[in-house]
Amino acid sequence: MFNNGPNTGGVAFFFEFKRRIGEQFVGLFGPSDSDGDNDSYTPSGLARWGWFHILESISGNDITKHEQVLAQPITAIFTHLSYMRDYNSEQIRIMKQRR
């Protein structure tokens, strides 16, 4: 299935990296959370923009900050997204309790 040529180690590295990221950031890439909520950071109407919506969100919709965001390690971006997801879920939970 895989060629045992010189790039095999590189392929294995990326599969291992993907596995570790999936385990570390299960809230972003894994199963939905406990209450069945599987929210995406990209609203369906913006799906054609893919990651650009996330880039805009993290940069505060300031195009001059895009390069600063993109210069960050991907794990820092995933950590920030994980926090944003948990924070927003907690805010929704609190609002539902107040009703």
N, C-alpha and C positions, 0 to 999 in steps of 0.2 A: 504494500500500500504506500509506504513512504520510501523515498529514495534514501539510501544510506550514504549519500554523498556528503560533501563538506558542510552543507547547510543544515543537516539534521540536528546538530546541537542548537542552532538558532531557533528552529521550529520547536524543539523540546522546551527551550527556555520560555518562549512565548506561551505555550500551553500551560506550563507550570505557573507563569506569572498570572495568566488568566484565572487559573484555579485558585491561587492565593488571593487575588483581588475579589473573586466571587465569594470566598469564605470570609474575608475581612469586611466586605461591604454587602453582606447578604440583604440588608434592607434596601439597597439600590438594585441589586441584580438577582436576588433570590426570590423565594416564595413571598406572597403577600403577607402583610402583618396580621396580627391575631384577630382583628375585627373584620377581616375580609377586604380591607381597603388596599387597592393596588394602584394608587395614584401615580401618575406620570408627571414629570416636571415639564413636559411639553403638552399643552392643551391640544386636543385633536385638530382644531382648526389651524394650528401652527406646525403640525407634524411634518410637513414638507420641508421645514427649516431645520429639522434634526437638532444637532448639538448647538446650533447658533442661538436658539432660544435659551439654553442653559448658560452659554457664554454671556448673553445679554443680561440675564438675571444676576449672575455672579459679579459682573462688572458694573452693576447698578445702572444699566442701560446707557452707559457712557462709553462710546466707541474709542475714546482716547485711553481707556483702561484695558482694552482687549489684549494688547501685547503683554501687559503686566500679568493678567490672568493666565494667558497661554504659556508664560515663562515658568509658572509654578509646576512642581511635580504633580503628576496625575493623582497620586495618593492624597495630596493636600486638597485637590479639587473634590475628590470623592468623599473625603472627610467632611468638607464644608457642605456638600450636598446631603450627606447623611444627617448632619446636624440640622440643616434646614428642613429636611423631611420630618425628623423627630419633633423639632420645635413646632412646625405647622400642625402636626398631628395632635400634639399636646394642646395647642391653642384651640383646635376644633373640639377636642374632648372637653375642655373647660367651658367653651361656649354652649355645648350640648347640655352640660350639667346645669347651667344657669337658666335653661328654658323651663 
